[in-house]
C-alpha cells in the first residue's frame, strides 16, 4: 500500500458520513423505542440515580437481521465497511472531535447543579476537553455515555462481519479467521446479554464524558479491536489442531474469569448476602467483597479481560506483532486504570481498603502481580 493510496483512502467521503449518521440514527431510535429491561444505575453523590433501558441485544439482533436482508436482496453490499475502512475511521474520528467540542461548550455553559450535569471546570482547556466536564450529559433524553459505548461495541461487530464477508468474497477464509470471528462475536454478544452490568462500571460511574471516552468508544474500540481481522484478511495463517485447542482453552478460561468476576460483583451490589461459590460472602467493613474471584485478586476481572484479548490475537500466529496490538495496549491500559482505581479506593475506604489489601494482596494475577 503506497502513501498516495493511503492518503486518498483515508479522506472522508459523503458515503462514509452517510453510513456513520445512518448507524447512529438507527441506534438512537432503536435504543429509545425497542422494549428492554430498565435498570437503575449507581446512586450518585446527590442521592439521585439514572435509569438505563438495556435493549442493546434486541437492537443489535434487529440491525444485523436488517443488514443481512439488505445484503441478500442486493440493497447494500456486505463488504461496504471493509471496502471503506480508512474512510470510516477518519470520518468517525472527525465526528468524535466535533462531539467532544460540543460537549465542552455545553458543559461550560451549564448551570445545572445535579451530580450528572454539574460542570467540573478546571480552567485547563486540554484537561477539560480530554477528560470531560459533565458526568452524564444527555442529548434528546439519550444518555450519551451509555449510547457511545453501545455504538462502539456494535460497530466492532459490524466491522468484523464485513471483514468476514470480504474474506469469503475473496476466497481467503481460513480456520484462523473463523476462530477469531467466533471469539469476538461471542464476547460482543455476551456484552449485550449482560448489558446491565455496564451500568456499574468505572466508566459509567466515575468518568466524565470527554474526548477520552468519546474517541475510545467510537473510534478506538471498533477500529483497533478489529485489527486482527483486518490483518488476517491480508495474511494467511494455518493453525495446527493442537494450537486451535489451546487457543480455545485460553478463551474459555478468560471468559470464565471475566464473566464470573463481573457477575459476582454485580450480584453482591444488589444483594450483599448472596452466597459466592456456595458459601456466605466474606465482606470487609460491610462494603468490599473478598470472596470468590475477588478474594484471589483485587482486580481479577482484568485478568479475564487480558486472557480474552490474547485469545483474539493468537489465531494470527506469531509472525508479526501487529495483531497483538490490542492485548499489549490492554496490559498498559488496565495497569494504569488499576493504579487510578487503587488510589481512589484508598481515599474512599481508608482503613477498610488497607484491611482488604492485607487480606487480598494481589492486584491482577495471583502470586505474580
N, C-alpha and C positions, 0 to 999 in steps of 0.2 A: 504494500500500500504506500504510494508516494505522497509527499507533502501536499501537492496540489489537489489530489483526490480527497485527502483528509479534510483540507480546508473547505473544499466545496461541499463535502458530505455533512460537515458539522454546522453549516449555516442554516438557521431555522427557515422553515417554509410555511406557506399558508396551510398546506395539508397537515404538517406536523402540529401546528397550532390548533387546527380544527379537531384533530384526534384527541389532543390533550383536553380541550374545552368540552368536547362531547363526553369524554370519560368522566371528568369531574362533575359535569352537569347530571349525568346518569346517577353517580354516587350520591349527589345532593338530593335528588328526587327520590331515588330508591331508599336511601337511608332515612328519609322523612316519612314515607308513606307505607313501606312494607312492614308487616307485623313482626314483632320480636319481643324479647324479654326486656323489660325496663329495670335497670339495675341502679341502685343508689351508689354513688361514689363515696370516697372517703370524706369524713367530716373535716371541714376547713377551719381555719383559725377563728372565724367569726361565728362558728356553730352551724353554718349552712352546709349544704351538700348538693352537688349536681346529680342529675339522673341521666343515665345513658340508655338509649334504645339500641340494644345489641341484636341487630338483624343482619350483621355482616355476612353470615353464611348464606342466608336467603338471597341477599343482594348479589353475592359472588356467583352462586349457582345459576341465578336468572341471567346474569350478564354472560357467563360462559355459554349458556344454552342459546341465548340470542346471537352471540357471535358465531357459535357453531352452525346455527341455522343459516345465518347470513353467508358464511363461507360455503356451506353446502349448496345454497341457491346462487352462488357467484355474485352476491350483492357486495361482498367485501373480500379482500384477499386474506387468507390465513397468515400470510407472511408479511403483512403490512407493517408490523412493528419491527421485525427483524430486518426488513428492507430499508427502514428509516431509523435505525438505532441511533446513529450520531445526531441526526436532526432532532429526534425526540429528546435526546439528552440535553442538547443546548437549549431547546425550547423550554423544557422543564426547569432548567437552571435559571433562565431569564425570568420565568414565571415566579420562581422561588424568591428571587431578588425583589421583584415588584411587590409580591405579597408581604414580604418582611418589611419593606419600606412603608407600605400602607399600615401595617400593624404598629410600626414605630410611631408614625404620625398620629394614628388614632389613640394609641396609648398615652402619648404626651398630652393630648387634648382632653383625655378622660378626667372626670371629676368624681367618678364612682368610688365609693368607699368600701364596697364588698371585697371579700378576700379574692374572689375570682377576677374582678376587673380593676381593682385598685392599682394605679400605676406605681411602679418601682423604678424611679429615675435616679441614676447615679450621677448624671452630668457628663459621663464619659460616653460619647456618641457611639464608638465602635463596640464598647461593652454592652450598652443597652440594645443596640441593633442586633448583636450576635446572640446574647442570652435572652432578650425579650424584656418587655416592660410589664405585661399583664399575664396572669397565671392561666386564665381560661377565656380568652377572647372569643366572641361569637360573631357570626355573620348570618343574618336572616334566621335567627334562632338555631343555627347549626354550631355546635361546639367544634371549633376549628382544629384544636389539638387532636381530638379523637378522630375527626374526619381525615386529617392528613395522614395519620399513621395507618388508617384503614386503606386509604388510597395507595400508600406505598406498598403495603403487603399485597393488595390486589394487582398493582402494577407489576410487581415481581412475578406473580403467577402468569400474567398475560404475556410478559416478555418471554418467559420460559416456554409457554405453549407455542408462541410464534417461532421461537428458535427451533423447537421440536418439529413444527410443520415445515420449516425451511430445511431441516436435516432430512426429513422424509422426501421432500420435493427434490433435493439434490442427490438422493440415493446414498447418503453418508451416515444413516442411522446406525449406531453401534451399541454394543452392550453397555459401554461406559455412559453414553448419552441417556440410555433408558434408566440406568441406575441413578444417575444424577437427578433426572426428572422425577423419578419415584420418590426419592428422599425429600427433595424440595417441596413437591406438591403435598406430600404427607405432612410436612412441617407447617406449610401455609394453611392447609385445611384444619389442622389441629389448632392453629391460632384462632381461626374463626369459630370453631366449635366451642372453644373456651374463651371467647372474646371478652366476656365479663371480667375475667381475671386481669385484663389490661387496665381496668379502672382503678386498680390498687398498686400500679407500678410506679416507680420513681418518676418517670417522665410525666405521667398524668398528675400525680400528687404534688410534686415539688418543683419541676422545671417550668419556667415561664416560656411563652411561645415567641421565640426569636428565630434568627436565621439558622442557628444550630439545629433546631428541631425541624423547621420547615424544610431546609435543604436535606437534612438527614432522612426525613420521611419520604419526600417526593423525589429526590434525586439519588441519594446515597443507597437507600435500601433497594429499590428496584434495579438500578443500573450497575451497582458494584456487586451486589449479592448474586447477580446472574452472570458474572464474568466467566465462571466455569462453563456455562452453557455456550457462551459465545466462543470460548476457546476450543471446546470440543467440536464446534461447527466447522472449524478450520484445521483441526488436528485429529488424526485418527489414533485412538488408543485401544489396544486389545488387552483386556484383563483376563488372566487365568482364573479358573473357577475358585481356587483357594483364596485369591485376593478379593473376589466378589463376596465370598462368605465372610471373610474378615471385615470387609467394609460394612456389611450388613450388621455384624455383631457390634461394631463401634457405633453405628447409627442407633441401634436398639438400646444399647446401654446409655448413650447420650440422651435419647428420648425419655427413657425411664427416669433418669435423674432429673432432667429438666422439668418434665411434666409432673413427676411425683413431688418434687420440692415446691413448685409453684402451687400445686393443688393443696398440699399440706398447709402452706402459709395462708392461702385464701380461706380454707375451711376453718383454720384456727381463728382468723379475724372475725369470722361470722359466728363461731361458737367455740370459745376457748376450752371447753370441756370435752370436745370431741376426741375420741381415742386416736392415737397415732401408732400405727403398726400394732394394733391390738392392745395397747397399753394407755393408761391416762397420761396426758402430755406433761412433760416437765417444763415448768414456766418460771422464768427468772423475774422476780419483782412484780409478778402479776401481769407482765407485758410482753416479755420476749420468749418465744418458743425455743426450747433447747432439746427437742425430741425429734426422732425420725432423721431425715436428711439434715435438719437444722441443728442436730446435735453432733453432726460429723464435721461441718464447716459452716462458717457464718455467712458465706455467700455460695452455698453449694449449687444453687441454680445456675450460677455462672459456669461451673464445671460441665454441666449438661449442655449448655449452650456451646461451649468450646468443642466438645466432642461431636456435636451435631455439625458445627461448621467444618470440622475436619472431615467428617464423612461426606460432605458435599464436594470436597476438593479431591479426595482420594481417587474417585473414578477417572481423574485426569492423569493418573500416573505420576512419575517423578522426573520427567524430562525438563520441566520448567517450573519456576516459582510463581509465574503469573496466576495460575488457577488457585494458588494458596494465598492470594492477597486477602481474601475475606477472613480466614482463620488467624492470619498474622495480625491484621488490623484489629480483630476482635480481642485478641490477647491484650493488646495495648489499651484498647478502649475499656475493657472490663477491669483491668488492674487500676486504671485511672478512676473509673467510676467507683470501684470498691474503696479506694482511698478517700474519695469525697464522701461516700456513704458512711465510712467508719468515723470520719471527723464529725459529720452531722449527728450520728447516733451517740457519739461520746458526749457531745454538748447537750443533747436532748435527754439522755437517760442517766448520765453521770455515773454514780456508783453502781447502778444496775448494769450498765454496759461493761464496767470493769469486771463485775462478777461473771457476766456472760462470756467475756473474753477469757477469763480464767478457766471456766468450765469447757468452753469450745475454743481452743487456741488456734485452730487452723482457719485460714481465711477462705480459700477456694478449694485447694486439693489437700485432703487429709495426709498428714505425715510428710508433706513436701512444702506447701505454701499456705 
